[in-house]
Amino acid sequence: AWGHAALAEMLSRVGRAEEALRMVEQALRRKPAVVDWHLSSVGAAYYLAGKPAEAVTPLKQFLARYPNILPAHLMLAAVYSELGKEAEARAEAAEVLRINPKFSLKVHQERSAIKDPAMLERHIAALRKAGLK
């Protein structure tokens, strides 16, 4: 499950959304070795493939089990931001800052694995709208 989910996330980051969504389907059909660990990548793949509404459930399930994983909170903040759920987006941004009080959008943008410039700009704009700087 995790391998398919990781591949889905990577394919999404390079703009291959249709292939990524096929890998998501495979990940969700398989039994994970580590409970729910793959759901962060599944949520990221949905978000990066332009399906933020589908990303909410896997990301929330992941964070219920692993509440201190910064990238999942970042993804969920961006998802909520794009869905127009401002209060939820700001709450996730607060979680990002709880985990890393020195978080910087500039550093995040420089280190991001998102290779498509338009997708990266969309992601950064969503995080900015959520209240991150």
N, C-alpha and C positions, 0 to 999 in steps of 0.2 A: 504494500500500500504506500509506504513512504517513498520508495523509489519512483513509482508512477507519479506521486504528488510532487516530488522534487523536480522531475522532468517536466511536469505541467507548468510549474512555476517558472522554470528556466525558459521554456518555449514561449511563455507569455511575455517574459522580459525582453525577448528579441522580436516580438511582434508576430509570432506564429500562433494566433489565438485559436484557430480551429483545431490544430493539432493538440494544443494545450488542453482544450476542453475534452478531447477524446481521452487524454491521459487522466484527467480528473475523473471521468466515468470509470476508468479502470481502477484508479486508486480507491474510489468509494465502494467498489465491488469486492475488494480484497480485505482480508483480515489483517489489521496492522500488528506488527511485532510489539510496538510500544503504543499503548492505548492513546488514541486521539492525536499522537504527535504529528501525523501527516496532515491534519486539518488546517494547520497554519498555511501550508503550501497550497492546499486546495482553495482556501479563501483568497490567497494572493493571486492564484491563477484566474479565478473568477473575476476579481477586481481588475487585474491587468488586461483581461480579455474584454473589458467593457461591460461586465455584468455585476455591478456592485451589489445589487439586491441579493443575488445568490451567494455573495461572499459573507454576508452577515452571520448566518447560522454556523458555518464551519469555524469562523474566527471566534465567535462567542463560545462555542464548545471547547475550542482549544484553550482559550484564556480562562475558562472555568477550571480547567485542570492545571494550567501552567500560567499563573497570573503575572509573573514577573518577566515575561519575554517581550522585550522592547519592540522588535520588528512586527509582532502581531498587533500590538497596540497602535503602532504607526499605520499599519494597513487598515485597521478598523476605524481609526480617526479619519483617514482619507475616504473610506467607504461611506461613513456617516455624512461627511462633508458633501460628497457628491450626491448623496440621496436627499440633501436638504435638511438633515436631522442635526441642527446646530448644537442643541444641548448635549446630545450623545457624542458628537464630534469633539466638543470642548472637554467633555469628561474623559474621553480617550487621550486627548492632548495633555490633560492634567496627569494621567497615568504615565505618559511618556516622560513628563518632567519629574514625576516622583521617582521613576527608575533612573533617569539621567538628568539631574538638574541643570547640567551644562549643555543640553541638547541644542544643536544648531542646524537649521535648515540648510545653510550653506555647506556645512561639512557633510550632512546627509546626502545632499545632491552630488557632491564631489565623489562620494564613496558608493553611490547607488549602483546596483547591478542592472538597473533598467537601462537598456542600450538605445531604445528608440527615443530620440530627443523630444518628440511631441508627447509621448507617453510620460516621460520623465517630467516635463513641464506641467502636464495635467496633474500628476501626483503631487508635485511641490505646491501647486496652486491650491489643491484640496487641503493639504496640511497647513498652509498659510491661513486659509479660510477657517480651519479648525482652531486657529489661535497660536500655532507654533511659529517661532521666529528663527 
